[in-house]
Amino acid sequence: MIEITDLNKTYKAGSRALKNINITIGDGEFVFIMGRSGSGKSTLIKLLLKEVEPTSGRIVVNDMDLGKMPRRYVAKYRRRLGVVFQDFRLLKDKTVYENVAFAQRVIGVPSRVIRESVPKMLRMVGLSSKYKALPKELSGGEQQRVAIARALINSPEILLADEPTGNLDAQNSMEIMHLLEEINERGTMVIVVTHSEEIVERMGKRVITLDRGILADDREMGGWDYGY
């Protein structure tokens, strides 16, 4: 569960990015965070990742108060989160298999475990046949699937996806959304930052809207689908 209470963030230049935000997200929820550029979406993600600190207020993630978390524990905390970005952030000189395996190697997972878990994850995202391919040999949708597999390989409790379809066409965007929905149905909390109203309307999930740093709306949407 994520509990955000009276959260404020003001940057040194004096711009107030978030103003008195109160949000609770339950275990296993799928939530969209919407808002125009400058609404505070990216700041909220950075706060959840503990990349920046709030000016005031409280963030509790699965009973961990981020404000009281020792700096030495931050890296371990982040391993419990999966993160997917708009620009994929794949290692260009490594294959699909190596990109996904890398997330386990950096935390010391044994090679035998990696050999078992990576193929399973690639099957889940539909990329088993591409395991030897380099990122440049993949479509944008396939690259994002690799990024999702890498984010999930260490079984995170929460998946944060920051504009995950920003560089994709409509069909690939919906395929990625349905993959995230499948991941959510397996029990992972999924938080998606997006500016796409069409995707939000189709998916029919909870939508939190920020407007110039203020929580403007928080509602459940009714979904529809073209069948992609």
N, C-alpha and C positions, 0 to 999 in steps of 0.2 A: 504494500500500500504506500502511496505517496500522499503526504499531508503538507500543504503549503499554507502558512498562516501569516497574515499581515505582512506580506513580503513587499519590500521596497528595494529598488536598485537605482542609485544615482551615480553616474560616472563623473570623473574628475572635472570634465569640462562643464559640469553643471546640468547636463541633460538627464532627465528623470526617465529611465527606461521602463520601470515597473512601479505601479502605485497601489499599495494596499491590496495585493492579490491574495485571495483565499480559494484554494482548490483542493479537493480530495479525489484521488483516483484509486479505486479499489483493485485488489489482486485480480489479475486476469481480464481487466478491462481493455477495450480498444478505443482510443480517444484521438480525435483530430484536434490540432491547435491551429487556428486560422488567424489571419490578420494581414493588413497591408504591410509593405516595407516600413520598418521603423515602429511597428506596433509593440515590439518587445518579445516576439517569438524566439528569436535567436538568443536573446539574453536569458530567457527562461531555460532553454536547453543548456546553456553554459553554466547556469547555476546548478542544474541537476547533475551535471558532470563535474561540478566543483572546479571549473576552470576560472570562475570569478566568484567573489563573495558578495552576499547581499549587504546592502546598507543597513537594513533592519529587517526583522521578521525571522521566520523559522521554516526550515525545510526538513522533514523527516521522511526517509526512504527505508521502508521495511524495518522500522523501529530504530534506525540509525539517524541521529540528529546531526546533519551535515555541519552545523555551526560549531559543534563540540568535537568533531572528528579530528584527531591528530594528523598532522601533515604526512607522517610516515604511513598512515593507513589509506591514504587517498588512492594509490595505485591499486591496492587490493580491492577497494570499493569499486573502482571503475571496471575491474574484471567481471563484476557481477552485472554490468550493464552491456548490452550490445548496442552499437552505434552504426548507423548507415547514413552516408552523406550523398548529396546531389552529384558530386563529381567522382564518385566511386572510390577513389583513393587506393587503387590497386597498385601492387608492385609490378612495374612494367616489364622487368626482366625475369619475372617468375611465372611459372605456369599456373593454371587454375588450381590444380592440386596444391602447389607450393604456396600460393596466396592464402588458401584456407588453412593449410597446415601451420603456416607461420604464426598464426594467432595462438596456437597451442605450444609451439616450440619456445616462444619467448617467455612462457611461464613454466617451462620445464616439464611438460607432459611427456611421458615415456614414448619412444618411437613406436612401440607395438600398439599403444593406445591410439596414436595418430593414424597408423595404418588401418585401424578398424573404423575410427570415427569419421575421417574425412570422406571416404567413399559413401558412407551412409548419408552424410550431409549433402553431398553432391547429388545423390539420388533424390533427396527431398526437394531440392531446388531445380531438378530436371536438367542437370548438367553432367551426368555420368560420362557421356561420350566425348565431352570437351575437356577432360581432366588434363590433357597434355598441351592444350592451347595456351598461347600467350594472350594477355588482354587485348592487344591490337588486332587479334584475329577474331574477336568476339563482337557481336552487336552491342549497342548500348544496353538493351534489356538483359542480355546475357551477362554483361559486366556487373550490372546491378545485382543480379542473382548471385554472382560470386561474392560480392560485398555483403550480401545478406547471409550467405553461408558462413563467411568469415566471422560475421557478427554473432552468429548463433552457435558456433562450434564449441564454445565453452559453457553452453547451457545457461545463458543469462536469465535472470528473473524478469528483467525489463529490457525491451528493445526500443531505442530512440531512433526514429528515422526523420532526418532533417531534409525536407524537400526531396524525397527519394525518387520522384518521377519528373523532376524539373528538366532533365535532359532527354526525356523519352516522348515518343509519339503516343497517341491516345490508346492504341491497342496494347502496346507494351506497358503503358502506365497502369491499365486495368489488370493486366496479368500480374504485375508486381503487387498491386493492391490485394488481389485474391490470394497471392502467396503469403502476404503479411496476415491476412485473415486466417489462413490455414494455420500459421504459426501461433496466432492468438488462440485458436480453438484447441491447441495442444497445451495451453495454460500460461503462455508468456504474456505479460502485460505489453501492449504495443501503443506507443505514442508517436503519432505522425504529424510533423509540421508541414503544412502545405498552404498554397494560395489558390489552389484549384477548387473552385466551387462545384464544378461538374463531378469531380471525383468524390467529394464529400456527399453530394446529393445521391450519387449512385450507391455508395457504400452503406448509408443508413446507420451510422454509428453516432456516438456522443461527439458533439462539437463544442469546443471552447474557443470563443472569439475574443481576441485582444484588439484594442483600439487605442493607440497612443499611450500604451502602458497600463490601460485600465481593463479590467475584466468586463467586457461589454455584453457577453452572452454565454450561456452554458446550457445546452439542450440536447435531447436525443432526436436524431433525424430519422425519417422514414426512407428506406432505401429503394432503389430501382436499378435494373441492370439490363444492358443490351445483350448479355450472353457471351461476352468476350471470355 
